Amino acid sequence: MEKRTLGNTGLQVSCLGYGSMGLRGPNTWGVRVVDESSAERVLHAVLDHGVNLIDTSPDYGMCERRIGDFISSRRKEYYLATKCGCDPIQHTGHLEIRHTWTRDVIRRNVDESLRRMKTDYIDIIQFHGGDARTLENAGLIDSLVQLRDAGLVRHIGVSSKLPELNDLIALNVFEVFQIPYSCLEPTHESAIRRCAESGAGVIIRGGIAQGGPEAEIQRPAVNDAWAKAQLDDLLTEEMSRAELILRYTISNPCCHATIVGTANLIHLAENVAAAEVGPLPPKLKQEIDNRIHFADRNSPSK
């Protein structure tokens, strides 16, 4: 699988990363529950396929603990990206997600993540949201810099979106940005380019549009965007909708890694195979752009 340099971090990351939220376990949210043995098989399969970037969070239930329990013995094979500012509350039957922007929460997140994942360092620590003014005025960015200087984390980043993203980029302090993007939701394209041009690494979430129109959980907005752009016309017999969407995302040279989450081994293998085929031919990508932009310009809301 192609590896790309994650901005100025120097990390050589696989163009396909793994988002571990699907391994969060019971009593969290959603209808899918992955047991211990299945989570172990998935995590080992991720590494066996050559994926070397795993994204997680204290907000994701049992994910961090499962990473530590099942693959910490293979720690040299992967980069760990987790999050901070996370202050979840476990209720009976569900997990309440909340974010608290204090130094104590940041330090507790890092300490507990290190313990759960059975590692001495985190490759990328990311604020899980937040706005530039809060993070700066509360001294939280300084806290991450201190943790980096102490060797507990290697690189600092933020997982965010517009409009907060603009001010976060302007701080010129983050080494990595995690940003939503796909051909069906290209809103952040210019922000992604600015991040890459600044030297920051760019990790994409949503790069397969939750599976597109073929997803097990149907999302009307995704289906509508696909249909309006008439993207079915561009498929070949060998190419699925999900493959076209994923390969479009990795065709963007500013997207250094695209994290895709699944607990289905077949879907994982399909995603890996699509990534290994590589970026779309330039003419096909341009045609997708043309159709998406035409559909957007002619939307009734415009």
Buried (B, 14 or more C-beta within 10 A) or exposed (E): BEBBEBBEBEBEBBBBBBBBBBBBBEBBEEEBEBEEEBBBBBBEBBBEBBBBBBBBBBBBBBBBBBBBBBBEEEBEBBBBBBBBBBBBEEEEEEBEBEBEBBEEBBBBBBEBBBEBBBBEBBBBBBBBBBBBEBBBEBEBBEBBEBBBEEEBBBBBBBBBBEEBBEBBBEEEBBBBBBBBBBBBBBEBBEBBBBBBEBEBBBBBBBBBBBBBBEBEEEBEEBBBBBEBBEBEEBEEEEBBBBBBBBBBBBBBEBBBBBBBBBBBBEBBEBBBEBBBEEBBEEEBBEBBBEBBEEBBEEEEEE
